[in-house]
Amino acid sequence: MLISIIIPCFNCEQTIRRTVNSLLQQNYDNVEIILVDDGSEDNTASIIDDIGLEDTRIIVKHTSNQGVSHARNIGIDLARGSFITFVDSDDELEPNILLQAATVQKNSDADMVIFGHADIAAGKQSSNRHDYSIVNPIDLTFTQHDETFFQVMFELERSRYLFSCWGKLIRKSWIGDTRFDSDIIYGEDTTWILT
């Protein structure tokens, strides 16, 4: 199965190469990496253009600055994979995560597989940063008609997994025509997940 990895990029010249490298080093290589530059004001645009020349699985798209929701929507529209995952431009994935997630999906026929994550700062675990290392899939898989989805997601100890679009492998047909609301500046991914 082809997995489309969507990365919105805005002023991420310091981190984007690290993020993409973590994707290129995956043990699962049936991927396309979609980098959407959201009108960056630093060297991000030229850096991702260079990165795009390094591997045929990388797709680069430039747009004017209209926000992360717009960039993610472009990524969804460009995605050819049967599954989508979102990665922020300052995050990285552990080398086995996509293979593990694809295996969990295949074994369960899940529409969504949710990953665990750990905060990182300069390669060390930290609790005060919003850079994440995506780690092993946790025991949360859902199908489109699973009535326990919201019950499980709102359980206190697991609710942190709800509030982001990243850290999830999602069937593209499950997403359908649902797109991020470009008018929402904060919490746009929570709103999208709940739609």
Summary of the structure (lengths in Angstrom):
residues: 195
radius of gyration: 15.7
end to end distance: 25.1
largest distance: 45.6
contacts: 597
relative contact order: 0.17
helix: 32%
strand: 29%
